[in-house]
C-alpha cells in the first residue's frame, strides 16, 4: 500500500512539474538574474561613501549632468550643487532649489528589473542582448527626460509635488517599461517564435 502511495505521488508530482515547467523556468531565470544583477549593483554602490562624505555614485552624477544639459537646452538656467547633508545632487532652476537627484533616481533598479524579465523570456542570445541594451538606453533617456520635466514642473507648480513625483512620472516610466516587456514577449522572445510557427 505504501509503495502504491509513493508511486501515485511521484507520478502526479512529475506530471505537475512537467506541465508547469515553463513557469518554473521563468521564475528561476527571473529571480536568479534579478538577484545577481542586484548584488553586482550593490557591490558597485559600496565603492562610494554615502554615509560620511555623502559621495554620489558616478551613474547618478551622470544622470544629473544630463538633466542639466537637457534643461539648459530647453532654455532654463540650471545649477547643480552637491547636497551637504545627504548623498544627492541639488537641482537649482532659475535660482530656486526645485529637486534633488539621489541614487534611486538613476533608474538602475528599473533597468535591472527590465533585464531580468527579458532574460526570463529570453530569445536568441544576440536578439536578447540587443533588446536589453536598446531597452536600457530607452529607459535611461526617458528617465533623464522625466527628471528634467519633473524639475521644470516643480518650478512652476511646487504644490503639485506629491502628484507629479509620486504618480504621474512613475506611471510614465513604468508604463513604457511595461510596453517594452509586451513588445519583447509578443515579438522577439522564444515564446513569440513558437507562437508564430
Biotite code that builds the C-alpha atoms (Angstrom):
import biotite.structure as struc

atoms = struc.array([
    struc.Atom([0.000, 0.000, 0.000], chain_id="A", res_id=1, res_name="UNK", atom_name="CA", element="C"),
    struc.Atom([2.798, 2.398, 0.903], chain_id="A", res_id=2, res_name="UNK", atom_name="CA", element="C"),
    struc.Atom([4.569, 1.730, -2.429], chain_id="A", res_id=3, res_name="UNK", atom_name="CA", element="C"),
    struc.Atom([1.341, 2.475, -4.303], chain_id="A", res_id=4, res_name="UNK", atom_name="CA", element="C"),
    struc.Atom([1.044, 5.829, -2.458], chain_id="A", res_id=5, res_name="UNK", atom_name="CA", element="C"),
    struc.Atom([4.647, 6.753, -3.339], chain_id="A", res_id=6, res_name="UNK", atom_name="CA", element="C"),
    struc.Atom([4.074, 5.747, -6.980], chain_id="A", res_id=7, res_name="UNK", atom_name="CA", element="C"),
    struc.Atom([0.904, 7.867, -7.256], chain_id="A", res_id=8, res_name="UNK", atom_name="CA", element="C"),
    struc.Atom([2.534, 10.830, -5.505], chain_id="A", res_id=9, res_name="UNK", atom_name="CA", element="C"),
    struc.Atom([5.634, 10.693, -7.739], chain_id="A", res_id=10, res_name="UNK", atom_name="CA", element="C"),
    struc.Atom([3.539, 10.256, -10.887], chain_id="A", res_id=11, res_name="UNK", atom_name="CA", element="C"),
    struc.Atom([1.362, 13.297, -10.190], chain_id="A", res_id=12, res_name="UNK", atom_name="CA", element="C"),
    struc.Atom([4.322, 15.356, -8.960], chain_id="A", res_id=13, res_name="UNK", atom_name="CA", element="C"),
    struc.Atom([6.273, 14.627, -12.167], chain_id="A", res_id=14, res_name="UNK", atom_name="CA", element="C"),
    struc.Atom([3.191, 15.364, -14.265], chain_id="A", res_id=15, res_name="UNK", atom_name="CA", element="C"),
    struc.Atom([2.612, 18.672, -12.433], chain_id="A", res_id=16, res_name="UNK", atom_name="CA", element="C"),
    struc.Atom([6.264, 19.659, -12.731], chain_id="A", res_id=17, res_name="UNK", atom_name="CA", element="C"),
    struc.Atom([6.378, 18.868, -16.446], chain_id="A", res_id=18, res_name="UNK", atom_name="CA", element="C"),
    struc.Atom([3.120, 20.754, -17.027], chain_id="A", res_id=19, res_name="UNK", atom_name="CA", element="C"),
    struc.Atom([4.358, 23.851, -15.217], chain_id="A", res_id=20, res_name="UNK", atom_name="CA", element="C"),
    struc.Atom([7.992, 23.604, -16.282], chain_id="A", res_id=21, res_name="UNK", atom_name="CA", element="C"),
    struc.Atom([7.922, 26.812, -18.416], chain_id="A", res_id=22, res_name="UNK", atom_name="CA", element="C"),
    struc.Atom([6.529, 28.726, -15.433], chain_id="A", res_id=23, res_name="UNK", atom_name="CA", element="C"),
    struc.Atom([9.200, 27.398, -13.059], chain_id="A", res_id=24, res_name="UNK", atom_name="CA", element="C"),
    struc.Atom([11.900, 28.080, -15.663], chain_id="A", res_id=25, res_name="UNK", atom_name="CA", element="C"),
    struc.Atom([10.649, 31.669, -15.986], chain_id="A", res_id=26, res_name="UNK", atom_name="CA", element="C"),
    struc.Atom([10.667, 32.139, -12.197], chain_id="A", res_id=27, res_name="UNK", atom_name="CA", element="C"),
    struc.Atom([14.153, 30.681, -11.819], chain_id="A", res_id=28, res_name="UNK", atom_name="CA", element="C"),
    struc.Atom([15.640, 32.783, -14.618], chain_id="A", res_id=29, res_name="UNK", atom_name="CA", element="C"),
    struc.Atom([13.897, 35.942, -13.407], chain_id="A", res_id=30, res_name="UNK", atom_name="CA", element="C"),
    struc.Atom([14.904, 35.670, -9.750], chain_id="A", res_id=31, res_name="UNK", atom_name="CA", element="C"),
    struc.Atom([18.436, 34.426, -10.493], chain_id="A", res_id=32, res_name="UNK", atom_name="CA", element="C"),
    struc.Atom([19.065, 37.301, -12.914], chain_id="A", res_id=33, res_name="UNK", atom_name="CA", element="C"),
    struc.Atom([17.417, 39.864, -10.650], chain_id="A", res_id=34, res_name="UNK", atom_name="CA", element="C"),
    struc.Atom([19.376, 38.702, -7.588], chain_id="A", res_id=35, res_name="UNK", atom_name="CA", element="C"),
    struc.Atom([22.668, 38.523, -9.482], chain_id="A", res_id=36, res_name="UNK", atom_name="CA", element="C"),
    struc.Atom([22.353, 41.984, -11.027], chain_id="A", res_id=37, res_name="UNK", atom_name="CA", element="C"),
    struc.Atom([21.154, 43.499, -7.743], chain_id="A", res_id=38, res_name="UNK", atom_name="CA", element="C"),
    struc.Atom([24.162, 42.064, -5.894], chain_id="A", res_id=39, res_name="UNK", atom_name="CA", element="C"),
    struc.Atom([26.536, 43.418, -8.566], chain_id="A", res_id=40, res_name="UNK", atom_name="CA", element="C"),
    struc.Atom([24.864, 46.834, -8.365], chain_id="A", res_id=41, res_name="UNK", atom_name="CA", element="C"),
    struc.Atom([25.092, 46.878, -4.557], chain_id="A", res_id=42, res_name="UNK", atom_name="CA", element="C"),
    struc.Atom([28.791, 45.996, -4.793], chain_id="A", res_id=43, res_name="UNK", atom_name="CA", element="C"),
    struc.Atom([29.232, 48.922, -7.191], chain_id="A", res_id=44, res_name="UNK", atom_name="CA", element="C"),
    struc.Atom([27.454, 51.258, -4.737], chain_id="A", res_id=45, res_name="UNK", atom_name="CA", element="C"),
    struc.Atom([29.687, 50.104, -1.871], chain_id="A", res_id=46, res_name="UNK", atom_name="CA", element="C"),
    struc.Atom([32.615, 51.823, -3.615], chain_id="A", res_id=47, res_name="UNK", atom_name="CA", element="C"),
    struc.Atom([31.036, 55.190, -2.710], chain_id="A", res_id=48, res_name="UNK", atom_name="CA", element="C"),
    struc.Atom([30.844, 56.638, 0.803], chain_id="A", res_id=49, res_name="UNK", atom_name="CA", element="C"),
    struc.Atom([27.286, 57.882, 1.053], chain_id="A", res_id=50, res_name="UNK", atom_name="CA", element="C"),
    struc.Atom([27.239, 57.938, 4.870], chain_id="A", res_id=51, res_name="UNK", atom_name="CA", element="C"),
    struc.Atom([30.221, 60.092, 5.943], chain_id="A", res_id=52, res_name="UNK", atom_name="CA", element="C"),
    struc.Atom([31.201, 62.160, 2.917], chain_id="A", res_id=53, res_name="UNK", atom_name="CA", element="C"),
    struc.Atom([27.809, 61.939, 1.155], chain_id="A", res_id=54, res_name="UNK", atom_name="CA", element="C"),
    struc.Atom([29.541, 60.814, -2.039], chain_id="A", res_id=55, res_name="UNK", atom_name="CA", element="C"),
    struc.Atom([27.198, 60.346, -5.002], chain_id="A", res_id=56, res_name="UNK", atom_name="CA", element="C"),
    struc.Atom([27.816, 57.384, -7.330], chain_id="A", res_id=57, res_name="UNK", atom_name="CA", element="C"),
    struc.Atom([29.011, 58.115, -10.860], chain_id="A", res_id=58, res_name="UNK", atom_name="CA", element="C"),
    struc.Atom([25.836, 56.838, -12.552], chain_id="A", res_id=59, res_name="UNK", atom_name="CA", element="C"),
    struc.Atom([23.696, 59.272, -10.536], chain_id="A", res_id=60, res_name="UNK", atom_name="CA", element="C"),
    struc.Atom([26.183, 62.088, -11.246], chain_id="A", res_id=61, res_name="UNK", atom_name="CA", element="C"),
    struc.Atom([25.973, 61.292, -14.961], chain_id="A", res_id=62, res_name="UNK", atom_name="CA", element="C"),
    struc.Atom([22.160, 61.420, -14.852], chain_id="A", res_id=63, res_name="UNK", atom_name="CA", element="C"),
    struc.Atom([22.307, 64.780, -13.021], chain_id="A", res_id=64, res_name="UNK", atom_name="CA", element="C"),
    struc.Atom([24.624, 66.308, -15.633], chain_id="A", res_id=65, res_name="UNK", atom_name="CA", element="C"),
    struc.Atom([22.455, 65.026, -18.473], chain_id="A", res_id=66, res_name="UNK", atom_name="CA", element="C"),
    struc.Atom([19.388, 66.534, -16.771], chain_id="A", res_id=67, res_name="UNK", atom_name="CA", element="C"),
    struc.Atom([21.275, 69.823, -16.537], chain_id="A", res_id=68, res_name="UNK", atom_name="CA", element="C"),
    struc.Atom([22.153, 69.670, -20.251], chain_id="A", res_id=69, res_name="UNK", atom_name="CA", element="C"),
    struc.Atom([18.555, 68.925, -21.234], chain_id="A", res_id=70, res_name="UNK", atom_name="CA", element="C"),
    struc.Atom([17.122, 71.706, -19.059], chain_id="A", res_id=71, res_name="UNK", atom_name="CA", element="C"),
    struc.Atom([19.738, 74.116, -20.415], chain_id="A", res_id=72, res_name="UNK", atom_name="CA", element="C"),
    struc.Atom([18.830, 73.098, -23.953], chain_id="A", res_id=73, res_name="UNK", atom_name="CA", element="C"),
    struc.Atom([15.150, 73.831, -23.184], chain_id="A", res_id=74, res_name="UNK", atom_name="CA", element="C"),
    struc.Atom([16.209, 77.296, -22.017], chain_id="A", res_id=75, res_name="UNK", atom_name="CA", element="C"),
    struc.Atom([16.411, 77.096, -18.232], chain_id="A", res_id=76, res_name="UNK", atom_name="CA", element="C"),
    struc.Atom([19.272, 78.452, -16.144], chain_id="A", res_id=77, res_name="UNK", atom_name="CA", element="C"),
    struc.Atom([20.444, 75.353, -14.202], chain_id="A", res_id=78, res_name="UNK", atom_name="CA", element="C"),
    struc.Atom([22.981, 74.912, -11.423], chain_id="A", res_id=79, res_name="UNK", atom_name="CA", element="C"),
    struc.Atom([23.872, 71.564, -9.819], chain_id="A", res_id=80, res_name="UNK", atom_name="CA", element="C"),
    struc.Atom([25.211, 71.526, -6.270], chain_id="A", res_id=81, res_name="UNK", atom_name="CA", element="C"),
    struc.Atom([26.193, 68.649, -4.006], chain_id="A", res_id=82, res_name="UNK", atom_name="CA", element="C"),
    struc.Atom([23.829, 68.308, -1.058], chain_id="A", res_id=83, res_name="UNK", atom_name="CA", element="C"),
    struc.Atom([25.650, 68.993, 2.214], chain_id="A", res_id=84, res_name="UNK", atom_name="CA", element="C"),
    struc.Atom([23.754, 66.553, 4.448], chain_id="A", res_id=85, res_name="UNK", atom_name="CA", element="C"),
    struc.Atom([22.910, 63.603, 2.160], chain_id="A", res_id=86, res_name="UNK", atom_name="CA", element="C"),
    struc.Atom([24.233, 61.746, -0.860], chain_id="A", res_id=87, res_name="UNK", atom_name="CA", element="C"),
    struc.Atom([22.385, 63.671, -3.535], chain_id="A", res_id=88, res_name="UNK", atom_name="CA", element="C"),
    struc.Atom([22.725, 66.475, -6.063], chain_id="A", res_id=89, res_name="UNK", atom_name="CA", element="C"),
    struc.Atom([20.565, 69.565, -5.781], chain_id="A", res_id=90, res_name="UNK", atom_name="CA", element="C"),
    struc.Atom([18.947, 70.900, -8.946], chain_id="A", res_id=91, res_name="UNK", atom_name="CA", element="C"),
    struc.Atom([18.653, 74.686, -8.775], chain_id="A", res_id=92, res_name="UNK", atom_name="CA", element="C"),
    struc.Atom([16.465, 76.044, -11.555], chain_id="A", res_id=93, res_name="UNK", atom_name="CA", element="C"),
    struc.Atom([16.252, 79.780, -12.198], chain_id="A", res_id=94, res_name="UNK", atom_name="CA", element="C"),
    struc.Atom([17.727, 80.358, -8.719], chain_id="A", res_id=95, res_name="UNK", atom_name="CA", element="C"),
    struc.Atom([15.186, 78.050, -6.975], chain_id="A", res_id=96, res_name="UNK", atom_name="CA", element="C"),
    struc.Atom([16.083, 74.713, -5.381], chain_id="A", res_id=97, res_name="UNK", atom_name="CA", element="C"),
    struc.Atom([13.433, 72.539, -7.027], chain_id="A", res_id=98, res_name="UNK", atom_name="CA", element="C"),
    struc.Atom([14.620, 68.929, -6.690], chain_id="A", res_id=99, res_name="UNK", atom_name="CA", element="C"),
    struc.Atom([17.402, 66.606, -5.676], chain_id="A", res_id=100, res_name="UNK", atom_name="CA", element="C"),
    struc.Atom([18.756, 63.640, -7.556], chain_id="A", res_id=101, res_name="UNK", atom_name="CA", element="C"),
    struc.Atom([19.524, 60.645, -5.350], chain_id="A", res_id=102, res_name="UNK", atom_name="CA", element="C"),
    struc.Atom([20.821, 57.161, -6.206], chain_id="A", res_id=103, res_name="UNK", atom_name="CA", element="C"),
    struc.Atom([17.260, 55.889, -6.723], chain_id="A", res_id=104, res_name="UNK", atom_name="CA", element="C"),
    struc.Atom([16.747, 58.458, -9.493], chain_id="A", res_id=105, res_name="UNK", atom_name="CA", element="C"),
    struc.Atom([19.285, 56.888, -11.851], chain_id="A", res_id=106, res_name="UNK", atom_name="CA", element="C"),
    struc.Atom([16.787, 54.170, -12.962], chain_id="A", res_id=107, res_name="UNK", atom_name="CA", element="C"),
    struc.Atom([19.302, 51.356, -12.431], chain_id="A", res_id=108, res_name="UNK", atom_name="CA", element="C"),
    struc.Atom([16.760, 49.367, -10.392], chain_id="A", res_id=109, res_name="UNK", atom_name="CA", element="C"),
    struc.Atom([14.240, 49.728, -13.239], chain_id="A", res_id=110, res_name="UNK", atom_name="CA", element="C"),
    struc.Atom([16.864, 48.575, -15.755], chain_id="A", res_id=111, res_name="UNK", atom_name="CA", element="C"),
    struc.Atom([17.697, 45.564, -13.578], chain_id="A", res_id=112, res_name="UNK", atom_name="CA", element="C"),
    struc.Atom([14.015, 44.628, -13.352], chain_id="A", res_id=113, res_name="UNK", atom_name="CA", element="C"),
    struc.Atom([13.607, 45.096, -17.112], chain_id="A", res_id=114, res_name="UNK", atom_name="CA", element="C"),
    struc.Atom([16.690, 42.972, -17.858], chain_id="A", res_id=115, res_name="UNK", atom_name="CA", element="C"),
    struc.Atom([15.604, 40.168, -15.523], chain_id="A", res_id=116, res_name="UNK", atom_name="CA", element="C"),
    struc.Atom([12.205, 39.963, -17.218], chain_id="A", res_id=117, res_name="UNK", atom_name="CA", element="C"),
    struc.Atom([13.684, 39.911, -20.729], chain_id="A", res_id=118, res_name="UNK", atom_name="CA", element="C"),
    struc.Atom([16.172, 37.183, -19.773], chain_id="A", res_id=119, res_name="UNK", atom_name="CA", element="C"),
    struc.Atom([13.381, 35.173, -18.133], chain_id="A", res_id=120, res_name="UNK", atom_name="CA", element="C"),
    struc.Atom([11.595, 35.186, -21.520], chain_id="A", res_id=121, res_name="UNK", atom_name="CA", element="C"),
    struc.Atom([14.863, 35.028, -23.442], chain_id="A", res_id=122, res_name="UNK", atom_name="CA", element="C"),
    struc.Atom([15.129, 34.659, -27.185], chain_id="A", res_id=123, res_name="UNK", atom_name="CA", element="C"),
    struc.Atom([18.321, 34.046, -29.112], chain_id="A", res_id=124, res_name="UNK", atom_name="CA", element="C"),
    struc.Atom([21.478, 35.398, -27.464], chain_id="A", res_id=125, res_name="UNK", atom_name="CA", element="C"),
    struc.Atom([22.030, 38.344, -29.831], chain_id="A", res_id=126, res_name="UNK", atom_name="CA", element="C"),
    struc.Atom([18.368, 39.278, -30.037], chain_id="A", res_id=127, res_name="UNK", atom_name="CA", element="C"),
    struc.Atom([18.125, 39.232, -26.226], chain_id="A", res_id=128, res_name="UNK", atom_name="CA", element="C"),
    struc.Atom([21.333, 41.250, -25.794], chain_id="A", res_id=129, res_name="UNK", atom_name="CA", element="C"),
    struc.Atom([20.336, 43.865, -28.384], chain_id="A", res_id=130, res_name="UNK", atom_name="CA", element="C"),
    struc.Atom([16.844, 44.227, -26.890], chain_id="A", res_id=131, res_name="UNK", atom_name="CA", element="C"),
    struc.Atom([18.251, 44.605, -23.360], chain_id="A", res_id=132, res_name="UNK", atom_name="CA", element="C"),
    struc.Atom([20.794, 47.245, -24.439], chain_id="A", res_id=133, res_name="UNK", atom_name="CA", element="C"),
    struc.Atom([18.213, 49.113, -26.549], chain_id="A", res_id=134, res_name="UNK", atom_name="CA", element="C"),
    struc.Atom([15.597, 48.918, -23.790], chain_id="A", res_id=135, res_name="UNK", atom_name="CA", element="C"),
    struc.Atom([18.035, 50.160, -21.129], chain_id="A", res_id=136, res_name="UNK", atom_name="CA", element="C"),
    struc.Atom([19.007, 53.061, -23.397], chain_id="A", res_id=137, res_name="UNK", atom_name="CA", element="C"),
    struc.Atom([15.320, 53.967, -23.877], chain_id="A", res_id=138, res_name="UNK", atom_name="CA", element="C"),
    struc.Atom([14.735, 53.723, -20.102], chain_id="A", res_id=139, res_name="UNK", atom_name="CA", element="C"),
    struc.Atom([17.793, 55.919, -19.424], chain_id="A", res_id=140, res_name="UNK", atom_name="CA", element="C"),
    struc.Atom([16.769, 58.596, -21.937], chain_id="A", res_id=141, res_name="UNK", atom_name="CA", element="C"),
    struc.Atom([13.185, 58.621, -20.671], chain_id="A", res_id=142, res_name="UNK", atom_name="CA", element="C"),
    struc.Atom([14.427, 58.804, -17.087], chain_id="A", res_id=143, res_name="UNK", atom_name="CA", element="C"),
    struc.Atom([16.620, 61.845, -17.829], chain_id="A", res_id=144, res_name="UNK", atom_name="CA", element="C"),
    struc.Atom([13.655, 63.447, -19.613], chain_id="A", res_id=145, res_name="UNK", atom_name="CA", element="C"),
    struc.Atom([11.372, 62.538, -16.691], chain_id="A", res_id=146, res_name="UNK", atom_name="CA", element="C"),
    struc.Atom([13.678, 64.195, -14.129], chain_id="A", res_id=147, res_name="UNK", atom_name="CA", element="C"),
    struc.Atom([14.135, 67.289, -16.291], chain_id="A", res_id=148, res_name="UNK", atom_name="CA", element="C"),
    struc.Atom([10.387, 67.697, -16.870], chain_id="A", res_id=149, res_name="UNK", atom_name="CA", element="C"),
    struc.Atom([9.648, 66.999, -13.208], chain_id="A", res_id=150, res_name="UNK", atom_name="CA", element="C"),
    struc.Atom([12.172, 69.657, -12.128], chain_id="A", res_id=151, res_name="UNK", atom_name="CA", element="C"),
    struc.Atom([10.659, 72.185, -14.558], chain_id="A", res_id=152, res_name="UNK", atom_name="CA", element="C"),
    struc.Atom([7.142, 71.311, -13.401], chain_id="A", res_id=153, res_name="UNK", atom_name="CA", element="C"),
    struc.Atom([8.144, 71.714, -9.746], chain_id="A", res_id=154, res_name="UNK", atom_name="CA", element="C"),
    struc.Atom([9.489, 75.188, -10.502], chain_id="A", res_id=155, res_name="UNK", atom_name="CA", element="C"),
    struc.Atom([6.080, 76.247, -11.804], chain_id="A", res_id=156, res_name="UNK", atom_name="CA", element="C"),
    struc.Atom([3.799, 74.008, -9.681], chain_id="A", res_id=157, res_name="UNK", atom_name="CA", element="C"),
    struc.Atom([5.593, 73.309, -6.376], chain_id="A", res_id=158, res_name="UNK", atom_name="CA", element="C"),
    struc.Atom([2.353, 72.402, -4.583], chain_id="A", res_id=159, res_name="UNK", atom_name="CA", element="C"),
    struc.Atom([1.760, 69.526, -7.034], chain_id="A", res_id=160, res_name="UNK", atom_name="CA", element="C"),
    struc.Atom([4.943, 67.662, -5.985], chain_id="A", res_id=161, res_name="UNK", atom_name="CA", element="C"),
    struc.Atom([3.150, 64.606, -4.464], chain_id="A", res_id=162, res_name="UNK", atom_name="CA", element="C"),
    struc.Atom([1.064, 64.090, -7.608], chain_id="A", res_id=163, res_name="UNK", atom_name="CA", element="C"),
    struc.Atom([3.911, 64.753, -10.070], chain_id="A", res_id=164, res_name="UNK", atom_name="CA", element="C"),
    struc.Atom([6.656, 62.825, -8.281], chain_id="A", res_id=165, res_name="UNK", atom_name="CA", element="C"),
    struc.Atom([4.518, 60.091, -6.778], chain_id="A", res_id=166, res_name="UNK", atom_name="CA", element="C"),
    struc.Atom([2.019, 59.346, -9.553], chain_id="A", res_id=167, res_name="UNK", atom_name="CA", element="C"),
    struc.Atom([2.406, 60.992, -12.962], chain_id="A", res_id=168, res_name="UNK", atom_name="CA", element="C"),
    struc.Atom([6.094, 60.461, -13.698], chain_id="A", res_id=169, res_name="UNK", atom_name="CA", element="C"),
    struc.Atom([6.430, 56.930, -12.184], chain_id="A", res_id=170, res_name="UNK", atom_name="CA", element="C"),
    struc.Atom([3.338, 55.918, -14.151], chain_id="A", res_id=171, res_name="UNK", atom_name="CA", element="C"),
    struc.Atom([5.004, 57.254, -17.291], chain_id="A", res_id=172, res_name="UNK", atom_name="CA", element="C"),
    struc.Atom([8.275, 55.344, -16.899], chain_id="A", res_id=173, res_name="UNK", atom_name="CA", element="C"),
    struc.Atom([6.710, 52.088, -15.671], chain_id="A", res_id=174, res_name="UNK", atom_name="CA", element="C"),
    struc.Atom([4.158, 52.296, -18.478], chain_id="A", res_id=175, res_name="UNK", atom_name="CA", element="C"),
    struc.Atom([6.995, 52.461, -21.016], chain_id="A", res_id=176, res_name="UNK", atom_name="CA", element="C"),
    struc.Atom([8.775, 49.518, -19.352], chain_id="A", res_id=177, res_name="UNK", atom_name="CA", element="C"),
    struc.Atom([5.553, 47.506, -19.456], chain_id="A", res_id=178, res_name="UNK", atom_name="CA", element="C"),
    struc.Atom([5.198, 48.364, -23.156], chain_id="A", res_id=179, res_name="UNK", atom_name="CA", element="C"),
    struc.Atom([8.762, 47.173, -23.791], chain_id="A", res_id=180, res_name="UNK", atom_name="CA", element="C"),
    struc.Atom([8.007, 43.894, -21.978], chain_id="A", res_id=181, res_name="UNK", atom_name="CA", element="C"),
    struc.Atom([4.864, 43.313, -24.034], chain_id="A", res_id=182, res_name="UNK", atom_name="CA", element="C"),
    struc.Atom([6.816, 44.038, -27.229], chain_id="A", res_id=183, res_name="UNK", atom_name="CA", element="C"),
    struc.Atom([9.547, 41.609, -26.177], chain_id="A", res_id=184, res_name="UNK", atom_name="CA", element="C"),
    struc.Atom([7.219, 38.744, -25.259], chain_id="A", res_id=185, res_name="UNK", atom_name="CA", element="C"),
    struc.Atom([4.921, 39.156, -28.256], chain_id="A", res_id=186, res_name="UNK", atom_name="CA", element="C"),
    struc.Atom([7.519, 39.877, -30.957], chain_id="A", res_id=187, res_name="UNK", atom_name="CA", element="C"),
    struc.Atom([11.057, 38.780, -30.070], chain_id="A", res_id=188, res_name="UNK", atom_name="CA", element="C"),
    struc.Atom([11.175, 36.148, -27.313], chain_id="A", res_id=189, res_name="UNK", atom_name="CA", element="C"),
    struc.Atom([11.269, 32.370, -27.804], chain_id="A", res_id=190, res_name="UNK", atom_name="CA", element="C"),
    struc.Atom([7.601, 32.376, -26.836], chain_id="A", res_id=191, res_name="UNK", atom_name="CA", element="C"),
    struc.Atom([6.786, 34.662, -29.787], chain_id="A", res_id=192, res_name="UNK", atom_name="CA", element="C"),
    struc.Atom([8.821, 32.455, -32.143], chain_id="A", res_id=193, res_name="UNK", atom_name="CA", element="C"),
    struc.Atom([6.924, 29.331, -31.053], chain_id="A", res_id=194, res_name="UNK", atom_name="CA", element="C"),
    struc.Atom([3.592, 31.123, -31.321], chain_id="A", res_id=195, res_name="UNK", atom_name="CA", element="C"),
    struc.Atom([4.297, 32.250, -34.903], chain_id="A", res_id=196, res_name="UNK", atom_name="CA", element="C"),
    struc.Atom([5.260, 28.728, -36.057], chain_id="A", res_id=197, res_name="UNK", atom_name="CA", element="C"),
])
